[in-house]
Amino acid sequence: MKIRDIRAVGLRGATPEGGWSDEIESDECVHTLVAVLTDEGVTGFGSVFTNDALVKAALDVLKPLYTGENALEPERVSEKLHQHTFWMGRGGSLTHAISGIDIALWDILGKVTGQPVGRLLGGRYRDRVRPYASLLMDEPEPLADHLRQLVGQGFRAFKIGWGPFGRRDNPKLDEAIVRAAREAIGPENWLMVDAGGSDAYWPNGYKWALRTAEMLRDYNVTWFEEALSPDALDDYVALRRAAPVPISGGEVLTRRQAFQPWLQAGAFDIVQPDVTKVGGISEERRIGWLAQENGIKFVPHGWNTALGLAADLHLASAFADTNFVEYLTGSPYIDAIVAEPWRLDADGMLAIPETPGLGVELDMDAVKHYTGGDNWIG
């Protein structure tokens, strides 16, 4: 089975806020869907956390390398794409685009073999996993209202991030936000805090991060995410050693080679690669293995689409200690573009698909709505 063509289409019209200081608008594209078409009529789907113009340009560059390739060999094909494009910049838009291709190739392999991707990754340690509702921070009262709504929807784990936290030089406000969140979800549920240190011109350093981590201990926070700027390796190492709560990060890194020094230095308790950025399922699995070898938990970052969430679910099934996946709440790109809606069970858990491939059927009418009617798979 050969790759005949690869096509991409950008999602627009309901792009969720990212929490960034230079906030994106709903019509801006930061998520792109990818379709790998084969000569035998099987199509696989993937997702990329990048603007569609960049993905389409990357596909033009990569086309001579993937056209006619074996569509049933995702890891080898993806590695070929990495190896033959190193001079164009490792870890940028080309790597992002390869992520979507790789996810789609695993989808194809699963469909052809009749197996869910998680089983093809070596075996499923679980058939369900706990999603944490991921939402932006707000002032304490509206944030608490939002969290109570999510508790009512069945979520039992929550991550609050970005917003005013750490950005107003007001430790009392930071604590008031966390206190309101803990009171809203109750003492029995999981609470994670994401400072969003990869934001433009992040103003805080090691001492702020350590003081904040000490405050978070009082609210039984499961982990403290992106407490520092994304290049502050030495400070992350020091923070992980001194902080009384687990430290997580890594969502902006791409390719396993970029993660290696962070994991070997002990910069994180929990590493959070994004499957739609790092190089896809093949690359994220290698990062997860490297994390295991260095005593670090692997939990996927998932601020992306339904296809990214499906890939995360399968990756979570293939790692014995991956007990969470991120669920971006309120995004039609997660909830509205699938034929069968995601459903939490009575324990607030999300089932890992058992049907072949990624196990997700796209609602093509909904996809058309968010892509301006682009006939991308023709």
Summary of the structure (lengths in Angstrom):
residues: 378
radius of gyration: 19.8
end to end distance: 19.2
largest distance: 60.9
contacts: 1402
relative contact order: 0.16
helix: 39%
strand: 17%
